[in-house]
Structures are given as structure tokens and as C-alpha cells.
């Protein structure tokens, strides 16, 4: 009931969304995805080392781990 009355009480905004605003929104979204990718790459070693097997001396059994 409240939702219906809220929708009926709405007035037109008379707003304009130009192409520049759409391109700025796209830039923000792409920048966010790039930032998430960079953060993921920076912390990938920590995440992967958590799942890597270790021998009894505490060294990683992965031969690539020293590289």
C-alpha cells in the first residue's frame, strides 16, 4: 500500500542524461574492474600459498615457489 502511494505521488524529474555522463559511468565501471584485477594480482601469492602443500620442513613442495 505504501509502495503504491509512493509511486503515485512521484513527479517527473525532467533530467537529462547526455552521452558524456554515460561514458563517465562506463569509465568508472571499467576502472573498478581494473582495480579489482590489480588487487587480485597483488594478493594472488598469499591466496595460492594458503592452498599449496608443504612438506615436513615447512617448505613448499611446488618447484616454482622459489621463482
Residue pairs with C-beta under 8 A, 6 or more apart in sequence:
49 60
49 65
52 60
52 61
52 62
52 65
53 60
53 61
53 62
54 60
54 61
55 61
